[in-house]
Amino acid sequence: MIKEQKSNIQDKLKSSISLGVTHDYVNLRTVAFWMILGIVMVTIILIGLYNLYNYNQFLSTQQAAINAEYHELEQLRERDRQKLTSFEMIDEENRRFRIPIDSAMTLIASDR
């Protein structure tokens, strides 16, 4: 029975070879090289993407800080502009008033 199976396998092999099919000899060194190279390349790409993400987060945070600082600066400028262009009583007992800077400049110029 074993001889019959062996003969059957040899017949199948001869028939496969006649059809152009041959046994593949796999070079394990080449396969290992390409697997390691592929893993290294994927790792490098992932590290690059991670660094790109961190850089983008840094830029977003920096832009948000700049916008917040700009908003605070605008509020300070608006408050100062209001003080420079409005009438206001500062001290009622001593009769101290705040007048717009343009009016103050006109009064000083007319006094001289």
Secondary structure, DSSP 8 states (H G I E B T S, - for coil): -HHHHHHHHHHHHHHHHHTT-------HHHHHHHHHHHHHHHHHHHHHHHHHHHHHHHHHHHHHHHHHHHHHHHHHHHHHHHHHT--EEEETTTTEEE--HHHHHHHHHHH-
